[in-house]
Amino acid sequence: MDGIRKVAVIGTGVIGAAWGSLFAQKGYEVTAYSRRPETRDKGYRQICSNLDFFVGKGVMTVEDRDRAMKRVRFVPEIAEAVHDADFIEECTGETYAIKKPIFEEMDRCAPPATIIGSSSSGLSMTEIQKAVAHKDRCVITHPWNPPHLIPLIEIVPGKDTSKATVDTSIAFMEHLGKIPVLVKKEVPGFIGNRLAVALWREAIDLVENGVASVEDVDKALYAGPGIRYALMGSHMIYHLGGGEDGGVGHFIDGIGNTTFKAIWEELTTWNYITEPMKEKLIDGIKDEMKGRSFKDFVQWRDDKLFELIKLIYGE
């Protein structure tokens, strides 16, 4: 993309390493920062693993992977990472106490035209902007895990984010193969996580009340509505469910304000996962994994995600 050649990734955990993998695979020079040597090493290994995954799927050749890895370097200082960056993706801890000083330093050390994006999954950019002088260039660019595979990206401007920053961020994410959505009003959790946590709360409550096991609640999601969700969202699902003549309006009249109304009146509203709830979920997950390792599940997930994305989007 014109104007962006060098990208800085601030934080090399799971999300930062995935971003680094994607940027490098797409041909960008990547400078990745973490203050601790062990997290830099772990980030390096994860990027290698992610690029090996792409090789195994035929997205890259071994030579492509080697060239991509040569475009990635790790540094121990934020200033060194951002001083010549055209775009910055921040992926540090999910608190204002962590992000604000990091944003202040990035803003102070980066070139004036550099966009500073954050992978925050729910914090307010308006609040983060209070720590920087150049507020107009800061924006939330929230991915979904794993970011090197899942296409969704939520673009969330703060109060002082410029339209140019938003437009450039959207264009850049599209260039990377992402599917951006613009969150026009700051709300905790943005769009995707608000939908996800509402669903998860009900899933936990079904387990807590003995309606079904952890495994069967998961099955009821991934083998039913989850398949449709890969193709379309709730609004379109229920529009099609209403039939060609009436669509979503007919669905609302026939089911939404009758059957669904009765369900909505019963849905839970608690906002804290208790220790007994947590233990019940931990035990249920152990049963669901059936002895398979965490690493095996991640590999299986990524293999299936790749094939699904390729099938739906042709990438």
C-alpha positions as CSV (number, residue, x, y, z in Angstrom):
1,M,0.0,0.0,0.0
2,D,1.3,3.5,-0.9
3,G,2.9,5.3,2.0
4,I,3.3,2.2,4.3
5,R,6.4,0.1,4.0
6,K,7.6,-0.3,7.6
7,V,5.4,-1.5,10.4
8,A,6.2,-1.6,14.2
9,V,4.6,-4.1,16.4
10,I,4.6,-3.2,20.1
11,G,4.2,-6.3,22.2
12,T,5.2,-9.8,21.0
13,G,2.7,-12.0,22.7
14,V,0.1,-14.2,20.9
15,I,-1.6,-11.2,19.2
16,G,1.6,-9.2,18.4
17,A,3.3,-12.3,17.0
18,A,0.3,-13.0,14.8
19,W,0.3,-9.4,13.5
20,G,4.0,-9.7,12.9
21,S,3.5,-12.8,10.9
22,L,0.8,-11.2,8.7
23,F,2.8,-8.1,8.1
24,A,5.9,-10.0,7.1
25,Q,3.9,-12.4,4.9
26,K,2.4,-9.5,3.1
27,G,5.8,-8.0,2.3
28,Y,6.3,-5.3,5.0
29,E,9.4,-4.6,7.0
30,V,8.5,-5.4,10.7
31,T,10.2,-4.2,13.8
32,A,8.8,-5.9,16.9
33,Y,9.3,-4.6,20.4
34,S,9.2,-6.4,23.7
35,R,11.2,-5.2,26.8
36,R,12.0,-8.8,28.0
37,P,14.4,-11.0,26.0
38,E,12.3,-14.1,26.8
39,T,9.2,-12.6,25.2
40,R,11.1,-11.5,22.2
41,D,12.4,-15.0,21.8
42,K,9.0,-16.5,22.2
43,G,7.6,-14.0,19.7
44,Y,10.3,-14.9,17.2
45,R,9.5,-18.6,17.6
46,Q,5.7,-17.9,17.2
47,I,6.3,-15.9,14.0
48,C,8.4,-18.7,12.6
49,S,5.7,-21.2,13.5
50,N,3.0,-19.1,11.9
51,L,5.0,-18.7,8.7
52,D,5.7,-22.4,8.6
53,F,1.9,-22.9,8.8
54,F,1.5,-20.7,5.7
55,V,4.2,-22.8,3.9
56,G,2.3,-26.0,4.8
57,K,-0.9,-24.5,3.3
58,G,0.8,-23.5,0.1
59,V,0.4,-19.8,0.8
60,M,4.2,-19.3,0.8
61,T,7.2,-21.2,-0.5
62,V,10.1,-22.0,1.8
63,E,12.0,-19.2,0.1
64,D,9.1,-16.8,0.7
65,R,9.2,-17.7,4.4
66,D,12.9,-17.1,4.6
67,R,12.6,-13.7,2.9
68,A,9.7,-12.8,5.2
69,M,11.7,-13.7,8.3
70,K,14.6,-11.5,7.1
71,R,12.1,-8.6,7.1
72,V,11.4,-9.1,10.9
73,R,13.7,-7.8,13.6
74,F,13.2,-7.6,17.4
75,V,14.3,-4.7,19.5
76,P,14.3,-3.9,23.3
77,E,13.2,-0.3,23.1
78,I,10.0,1.3,21.9
79,A,11.8,4.3,20.4
80,E,14.0,2.0,18.2
81,A,10.9,0.2,17.0
82,V,8.8,3.2,16.0
83,H,11.3,5.9,14.9
84,D,10.9,5.1,11.2
85,A,7.6,3.2,11.2
86,D,4.8,4.1,8.8
87,F,2.2,2.2,10.8
88,I,2.3,1.0,14.4
89,E,0.2,-1.8,15.9
90,E,0.2,-1.8,19.7
91,C,-0.5,-5.2,21.4
92,T,0.4,-4.7,25.1
93,G,-1.6,-5.3,28.3
94,E,-5.3,-4.5,28.4
95,T,-5.2,-1.7,31.0
96,Y,-5.0,2.1,30.7
97,A,-2.1,2.0,33.2
98,I,-0.1,0.0,30.7
99,K,-1.3,1.5,27.5
100,K,-1.2,5.2,28.3
101,P,2.6,5.5,29.0
102,I,3.3,3.3,26.0
103,F,1.2,5.5,23.7
104,E,2.9,8.6,25.1
105,E,6.3,7.2,24.2
106,M,5.2,6.0,20.8
107,D,3.6,9.3,20.0
108,R,6.8,11.2,21.1
109,C,9.2,8.9,19.1
110,A,7.3,8.1,15.9
111,P,7.3,10.3,12.8
112,P,4.5,12.8,12.7
113,A,2.5,11.1,9.9
114,T,2.6,7.6,11.4
115,I,-0.7,6.1,12.4
116,I,-0.8,4.4,15.8
117,G,-3.2,1.6,16.0
118,S,-4.1,-0.5,19.1
119,S,-5.3,-4.1,19.2
120,S,-7.2,-3.4,22.4
121,S,-10.3,-5.5,22.7
122,G,-12.4,-3.1,24.6
123,L,-10.7,0.0,26.0
124,S,-11.6,3.5,24.9
125,M,-9.4,5.3,22.4
126,T,-10.8,8.6,23.7
127,E,-9.3,7.8,27.1
128,I,-6.0,6.6,25.7
129,Q,-5.7,9.7,23.6
130,K,-5.5,11.8,26.8
131,A,-1.9,10.6,27.1
132,V,-0.7,11.8,23.7
133,A,0.0,15.1,22.0
134,H,-1.0,14.0,18.4
135,K,-4.5,12.6,19.2
136,D,-5.7,12.6,15.6
137,R,-3.4,9.7,14.5
138,C,-4.5,7.2,17.2
139,V,-7.2,4.6,16.5
140,I,-8.3,1.1,17.7
141,T,-7.6,-1.6,15.1
142,H,-8.9,-4.6,17.0
143,P,-8.3,-8.0,15.4
144,W,-9.8,-11.4,16.2
145,N,-7.6,-14.2,17.4
146,P,-5.7,-15.6,15.5
147,P,-5.2,-12.3,13.7
148,H,-3.1,-13.8,10.9
149,L,-6.1,-15.9,9.9
150,I,-9.4,-14.4,10.9
151,P,-10.3,-11.5,8.6
152,L,-12.4,-9.3,11.0
153,I,-10.9,-6.0,12.1
154,E,-12.8,-3.5,14.2
155,I,-11.8,0.1,13.5
156,V,-12.8,2.3,16.5
157,P,-11.8,6.0,16.4
158,G,-11.6,8.1,19.5
159,K,-13.1,11.5,20.0
160,D,-10.1,13.2,18.4
161,T,-9.2,10.6,15.7
162,S,-9.1,12.2,12.3
163,K,-11.1,11.0,9.3
164,A,-7.9,10.6,7.4
165,T,-6.6,8.2,10.1
166,V,-9.8,6.2,9.9
167,D,-9.8,6.1,6.1
168,T,-6.1,5.1,5.8
169,S,-6.5,2.4,8.5
170,I,-9.5,0.9,6.7
171,A,-7.7,0.9,3.4
172,F,-4.5,-0.6,4.9
173,M,-6.5,-3.4,6.6
174,E,-8.3,-4.1,3.3
175,H,-4.9,-4.3,1.6
176,L,-3.9,-6.9,4.2
177,G,-6.9,-9.0,3.3
178,K,-8.9,-8.0,6.4
179,I,-12.6,-7.3,6.5
180,P,-12.9,-4.0,8.5
181,V,-16.0,-2.7,10.3
182,L,-16.3,0.8,11.5
183,V,-17.5,1.2,15.1
184,K,-19.2,4.6,15.0
185,K,-19.7,5.0,18.7
186,E,-17.4,3.9,21.5
187,V,-18.9,1.2,23.6
188,P,-17.1,-1.4,25.8
189,G,-16.2,-4.5,23.8
190,F,-17.0,-2.8,20.5
191,I,-19.2,-5.1,18.3
192,G,-17.8,-8.6,18.1
193,N,-16.9,-9.0,21.8
194,R,-20.3,-7.6,22.9
195,L,-22.0,-10.2,20.9
196,A,-19.5,-12.9,22.0
197,V,-19.8,-12.2,25.7
198,A,-23.6,-12.0,25.7
199,L,-23.6,-15.5,24.1
200,W,-21.0,-16.8,26.5
201,R,-22.8,-15.6,29.5
202,E,-25.9,-17.6,28.4
203,A,-23.7,-20.6,27.6
204,I,-22.2,-20.5,31.1
205,D,-25.7,-20.1,32.7
206,L,-26.9,-23.2,30.8
207,V,-24.1,-25.2,32.3
208,E,-24.5,-23.6,35.8
209,N,-28.2,-24.5,35.8
210,G,-27.7,-28.1,34.7
211,V,-29.4,-27.7,31.4
212,A,-26.5,-29.3,29.5
213,S,-22.8,-30.1,29.8
214,V,-20.0,-27.8,28.7
215,E,-19.4,-30.1,25.7
216,D,-23.0,-30.2,24.7
217,V,-23.5,-26.4,25.0
218,D,-20.4,-26.0,22.7
219,K,-21.8,-28.6,20.3
220,A,-25.2,-26.8,20.2
221,L,-23.3,-23.7,19.0
222,Y,-20.7,-25.0,16.6
223,A,-22.9,-27.6,14.9
224,G,-25.9,-25.3,14.6
225,P,-26.0,-21.5,14.5
226,G,-22.2,-21.3,14.4
227,I,-22.1,-22.8,10.9
228,R,-24.5,-20.1,9.7
229,Y,-22.5,-17.4,11.5
230,A,-19.5,-18.2,9.3
231,L,-21.6,-17.0,6.3
232,M,-23.9,-14.2,7.6
233,G,-24.9,-12.4,10.8
234,S,-28.0,-12.6,12.8
235,H,-29.9,-9.9,10.9
236,M,-29.5,-11.6,7.6
237,I,-30.1,-15.1,9.1
238,Y,-33.5,-14.0,10.4
239,H,-34.3,-12.1,7.3
240,L,-33.9,-15.3,5.3
241,G,-35.8,-17.1,8.1
242,G,-38.8,-14.8,7.5
243,G,-39.2,-16.0,3.9
244,E,-39.0,-14.2,0.6
245,D,-42.3,-12.4,0.9
246,G,-41.9,-11.0,4.5
247,G,-38.3,-11.3,5.4
248,V,-37.0,-9.9,8.7
249,G,-40.3,-8.0,9.3
250,H,-42.3,-11.2,9.1
251,F,-39.8,-13.0,11.3
252,I,-40.1,-10.4,14.0
253,D,-43.9,-10.6,14.0
254,G,-44.0,-14.3,13.8
255,I,-41.2,-15.4,16.1
256,G,-39.2,-12.4,17.3
257,N,-42.0,-10.8,19.4
258,T,-43.5,-14.1,20.4
259,T,-41.1,-17.1,20.9
260,F,-38.0,-15.0,21.2
261,K,-39.7,-12.5,23.5
262,A,-40.4,-15.3,26.0
263,I,-36.8,-16.4,25.8
264,W,-35.5,-12.8,26.3
265,E,-37.6,-12.5,29.4
266,E,-35.8,-15.5,30.9
267,L,-32.3,-14.8,29.9
268,T,-29.8,-14.3,32.7
269,T,-28.3,-10.9,33.6
270,W,-25.5,-11.6,36.1
271,N,-22.1,-9.9,35.4
272,Y,-19.5,-11.9,37.3
273,I,-18.2,-15.5,37.0
274,T,-18.0,-17.0,40.4
275,E,-15.4,-19.4,41.6
276,P,-17.8,-22.4,41.5
277,M,-18.8,-21.4,38.0
278,K,-15.2,-21.2,36.9
279,E,-14.4,-24.6,38.4
280,K,-17.4,-26.2,36.6
281,L,-16.2,-24.8,33.3
282,I,-12.6,-25.9,33.9
283,D,-13.8,-29.5,34.6
284,G,-16.1,-29.4,31.6
285,I,-13.3,-28.3,29.3
286,K,-11.1,-31.1,30.5
287,D,-13.9,-33.6,29.6
288,E,-14.4,-32.0,26.2
289,M,-10.7,-32.1,25.3
290,K,-10.7,-35.8,25.9
291,G,-7.0,-36.0,26.6
292,R,-5.9,-33.9,23.6
293,S,-3.3,-31.3,24.2
294,F,-3.8,-27.6,24.0
295,K,-1.3,-27.4,21.1
296,D,-3.2,-30.1,19.2
297,F,-6.4,-28.2,19.6
298,V,-4.8,-25.0,18.3
299,Q,-3.3,-26.8,15.3
300,W,-6.7,-28.4,14.6
301,R,-8.5,-25.0,14.9
302,D,-6.0,-23.2,12.6
303,D,-6.2,-25.9,10.0
304,K,-10.0,-25.8,10.0
305,L,-10.1,-22.0,10.0
306,F,-7.7,-21.8,7.1
307,E,-9.8,-24.2,5.0
308,L,-13.1,-22.4,6.0
309,I,-11.7,-19.0,5.1
310,K,-10.4,-20.2,1.9
311,L,-13.7,-21.8,1.0
312,I,-15.8,-18.7,1.9
313,Y,-13.5,-15.9,0.8
314,G,-11.3,-17.6,-1.8
315,E,-8.1,-16.4,-0.1
